[in-house]
Amino acid sequence: MERWGRTLLWCGGLSLALIASVLASATIGPVSIPIPVVARVVLDGISVPTLALASGPSETGAAAVSLARLGVGIEFVSPFEFSVPETSRVIVAQLRLPRIVLAAVVGFSLASAGAVMQGFFRNPMADPSIIGVSSGAAAGAVAFIVFPLSVPFGLQGMAFGGALAAAFLVYLIATEGGRTPVATLLLAGIAIQTFLGAVISFMLLQAGWQLKQAVYWLMGHLQASTWGEVGATLPVALLAFAVLAAYARDLNVLLLGEADARSLGIEVERTKRILLGIASVITAGAVAVAGVIGFVGLIVPHVMRLLVGPDHRILLPTSALAGAVFLVLADTAARTGPAELPVGIVTAALGAPFFIYLLRRREVHAL
């Protein structure tokens, strides 16, 4: 009960922080929009099937929630009963919210995968890119940008496919006799990352006018995000997270070592395959739509481990929510400065000094 109470407390607080950061971020930009207007636009876009929602034309802004379907003869009038200019509605609903929500989904995905990788490798320096997923996605995306390729789903499809192909190749190299030693997997990941880095450099040398686009993608960005990208990424993130959360207890046992895990009844190799596969999928989905964004999957899970402890039943959901909050705030900073920056620059600029601070305090240690 104590564990469930702590989990609910942390998740509830981080969920409120995420909602607040999303609403606050949607108000910031070249055109300042008040929070009540943002909230009204969000509420207008949410359908509540169990309540009868009576609202007038969007131009008038009249809205009331009736409880008639529940048999209650009381009508509550929404506090957001005011006119919303159509320009503000378009800015919030079509320009800002898709980008903000996608930032939350990407941060959620990267932090979830980072928590799993750090537990899997029992190393606080592990992150989602450690088995070559990010490098594979980068190679696929740069190949699509530099060379005239025709593939399903365009750049995102190439990046997603490249990420999974790299992860699968690392797994094949590291696996021998049905077993995949963690140390071998780590070394294979480093080797594939180095090789793909050389491939990417070669392709960039061949690039002409596409060079700027390729480099910008490699920096990690959320510019021109759409609801279609959110719709493609969110289900992958939620389904993958559900599987990872179901294996949180097994991941806890793996922290004791593979021999102890086997003695406690864990199918070690099967569990490792599932964790690696799902972590690769959730990372690939994030990198495919946002490019290579560093430090989210490294810093956020490590900080949350210091705050909530190593139990992955608490660490996984809190890291995911904290990652969503962090990337929303980082992207807000990236797009509201004197010049808009790729969000990967901001996360690196924030993450590296903080990680050095943890090192100086000796709070980065083996799990």
NUTITOR-297348 format. One record per residue (C-alpha): x, y, z. Coordinates in steps of 0.001 Angstrom, whole numbers, plus 500000, padded with zeros to 6 digits. Layout:
REM NUTITOR-297348
XYZ ...
//
This chain:
REM NUTITOR-297348
500000500000500000 502872502355500749 504337501735497286 500999502362495590 500530505517497638 503939506859496626 503298505962492999 499937507731492933 501380510763494706 504296511138492307 502289510347489186 499496512695490246 501916515541490875 503774514987487609 500485514718485689 499401518085487070 502822519494486173 502409518153482624 498953519712482216 500225523026483578 503282522996481311 501169522214478235 498717525027478966 501468527494479833 503487526575476734 500447527108474490 500172530701475724 503756531575474763 504784532672471307 504931535678468977 501220536136469752 500495535911473468 497259534040474207 495723533996477720 495434530646479542 491583530834479719 491478531023475911 493857528061475617 491806526072478108 488603526879476230 490105525698472925 491286522485474585 487893521854476175 486136522468472859 488278519747471332 487460517156474004 484298515096473719 482800513735476947 480580510755476076 478957510355479483 477804513955479778 475527515930477502 477591518820476197 475441521717475057 477272524511473340 476381527232470923 478290528210467792 482053528386468306 482025532109467504 479796532941470459 481661530673472865 478538529627474793 479108526307476558 477224524424479240 477457520900480611 474141519216481322 473712516183483549 470390515224482018 471730511870480780 472602511004484358 469134511847485585 470242514948487473 468200518063486896 471039520510487484 472905522368484752 476420523681485290 477558526575483135 481167526442482023 483421529181483445 484910529501479939 481804531190478526 483312533857476323 484117534530472713 487302532992471298 488743534818468271 489099532471465340 492731533513464883 493574532464468449 491721529195467969 493734528360464833 497059529317466456 496426527154469510 494680524173467909 496604523872464648 500040525367465322 500990525162468979 499142522207470488 500306519595467924 503910520564468589 503466520650472370 501628517335472525 504215515702470250 506977517030472518 505219515411475480 504877512083473632 508528512100472515 509752512991476011 507506510288477464 508942507713475048 512622508601475433 512496508744479238 510655505402479408 513229503738477175 516053505377479125 514782504007482441 514604500509480939 518067500707479378 519691501943482583 518109499089484504 518846496539481783 522550497424481570 522771498314485271 524561501478484214 523452505104484766 525258506095481542 522931503980479408 520337505724477274 517927504748474460 520613505163471788 523047502723473375 522143499835471034 522276501945467896 518597502894467585 519214506628467202 522125506084464809 520009503749462680 517187506274462547 519640509021461634 521147506932458839 517702506171457421 516565509786457598 519738511203456050 519579508610453254 516023509714452494 516986513405452500 520181513131450462 519178510502447897 515956510390445831 514192507509447588 510558506496447326 509447504552450405 506188504207452343 505647506906454987 508530508988453659 511238510267455995 509520508975459139 509221505510457609 512923505437456687 513961506648460127 511737504120461916 512917501269459713 516565502251460101 516232502380463883 514725498897464140 517197497472461619 520150498797463637 518763497406466904 518132494016465283 521646493945463819 523173494698467229 521108491911468768 522195489415466090 525880490283466548 525683489991470344 523684486746470425 525483483412470364 524074480035471291 520719481532472232 522257483838474835 522874487575474667 525481488745477201 524867492330478285 528535493304477921 528654491947474353 525431493759473526 526905497024474773 530088496605472739 528128495630469629 525984498741470058 529064500944470258 530531499308467149 527337499765465115 526976503361466289 530532504098465145 529983502442461777 526688504237461176 528324507507462187 530817506994459363 527979506168456944 526106509321457937 529249511444457503 529801509986454027 526202510753453008 526499514309454319 529576514786452128 527466513781449122 524692516206450033 524218519405448105 521412521768448940 519907519069451197 522793519394453671 521076522003455843 517893519939456068 519835516810457022 521899518577459685 518783520229461104 517073516847461424 520124515387463153 519948518140465762 516450517039466813 513488519324466251 509713519532466569 509068522287464066 505980522004461838 504551519136463898 501081517917462938 498225516046464578 498931513244462101 502383512741463641 500834512764467099 498262510188466004 500989507941464582 503341508214467579 500991508239470579 499528504706470163 503029503247469718 504230505033472851 501272503952475003 501256500324473868 505024499980474242 504928501611477678 502182499216478794 504395496245477883 507436497760479617 505375498476482736 504175494854482766 507824493755482933 508811496243485649 509032493525488312 511181491312486064 513450494283485421 513816494729489182 514890491108489497 517404491466486637 519153494148488702 520269491329491015 522120489624488164 521126487037485593 522028484037487774 519846485254490635 517047486133488212 517072482571486822 516964481125490320 513884483246491029 512053481863488010 512646484625485452 513079483524481828 516100485763481423 516779485557477685 513098485889476757 512713488864479098 515825490513477660 514545490102474109 511178491628474982 512677494557476895 515194495320474148 512619494970471390 509970497155473015 512487499781474153 513801499903470580 510284500330469164 509324503160471523 512634504918470849 512334504440467096 508854505958467103 510107509041468943 513265509537466887 511416509012463605 509226512095464153 511601514336466121 515142513497465081 517969512768467495 517204514461470832 519873513732473394 519993513652477185 516253513160477790 516615509403478140 519831509808480128 519174512614482609 515466512245483408 515488508561484502 518642509114486526 517185512086488385 513926510238489043 515884507253490361 517527509580492893 514080510860493898 511891507729493931 514394504887494157 515290501985491830 511938500144491909 510883500190488246 507222499855489206 507491503455490412 510467504585488338 508978503801484915 505756505870485141 507419508755486972 510299508890484479 507857508847481556 505808511736482953 508900513704483974 510348513213480489 507167514609478951 507288517680481216 510993518217480558 510733518105476764 507654520363476696 509562522982478709 512727522519476647 510845522922473368 509092526004474716 512504527516475428 513735526446471981 510952528199470093 510662531395472164 514238532662472175 515628535397469920 515918532749467188 514151529388467080 516531526538467865 516312522789467367 515177521348470684 518110518917470698 520452521867471235 518459522996474266 518303519527475862 522059519103475406 522760522578476790 520611521843479851 521489518178480286 525290518240480041 525927520814482826 523408519089485082 525055515726484518 528443517249485337 526884518612488537 525729515102489465 529203513753488738 530803516367490983 528408515422493781 529253511732493223 525591510942492644 526215509058489400 526965505497490414 526456501960489215 523003500522489819 
//
